[in-house]
Amino acid sequence: MTDRTDRDRRPDEQALLLVAGLADLMVDTLGTAVGSFRSLLGRSDSADLAQDAAADLRARGRLALDRLAPGGQGTGGLAHMEVLARESLARRAAAVATPDE
């Protein structure tokens, strides 16, 4: 470790350190994501996880469109947690209507 402070470094050195730090962070994050993806592939309920992820993405898309909708539906639409709660209730009702075999 060096004894120089960031104020003592030249701007190009500081930029290089920032880029190197960002690259290291990205590699670490990518490695973690790949490890998580590999563990998901081995799960027996991966189809259910994919369906839940798709439902969450649809709910998120609905929220995004509702925020942008014209005619008073934009920012005055349902709250995020309200939409998620309704989605959860709908999923529970569907699960009760068609129990697992």
ChimeraX attribute file (.defattr): number of C-alpha atoms within 10 A of each C-alpha:
attribute: neighborCount
match mode: 1-to-1
recipient: residues
	/A:1	3
	/A:2	4
	/A:3	6
	/A:4	8
	/A:5	7
	/A:6	11
	/A:7	8
	/A:8	10
	/A:9	11
	/A:10	10
	/A:11	11
	/A:12	9
	/A:13	12
	/A:14	14
	/A:15	12
	/A:16	12
	/A:17	13
	/A:18	12
	/A:19	12
	/A:20	12
	/A:21	12
	/A:22	12
	/A:23	12
	/A:24	12
	/A:25	12
	/A:26	12
	/A:27	12
	/A:28	12
	/A:29	12
	/A:30	12
	/A:31	12
	/A:32	12
	/A:33	12
	/A:34	12
	/A:35	11
	/A:36	11
	/A:37	11
	/A:38	11
	/A:39	10
	/A:40	14
	/A:41	11
	/A:42	9
	/A:43	10
	/A:44	9
	/A:45	10
	/A:46	12
	/A:47	11
	/A:48	10
	/A:49	13
	/A:50	12
	/A:51	11
	/A:52	13
	/A:53	12
	/A:54	12
	/A:55	14
	/A:56	14
	/A:57	12
	/A:58	12
	/A:59	16
	/A:60	15
	/A:61	12
	/A:62	14
	/A:63	19
	/A:64	13
	/A:65	13
	/A:66	18
	/A:67	18
	/A:68	14
	/A:69	14
	/A:70	10
	/A:71	7
	/A:72	11
	/A:73	13
	/A:74	15
	/A:75	12
	/A:76	11
	/A:77	14
	/A:78	14
	/A:79	13
	/A:80	14
	/A:81	9
	/A:82	10
	/A:83	16
	/A:84	16
	/A:85	12
	/A:86	11
	/A:87	15
	/A:88	12
	/A:89	12
	/A:90	12
	/A:91	14
	/A:92	12
	/A:93	11
	/A:94	11
	/A:95	11
	/A:96	10
	/A:97	9
	/A:98	9
	/A:99	7
	/A:100	6
	/A:101	3
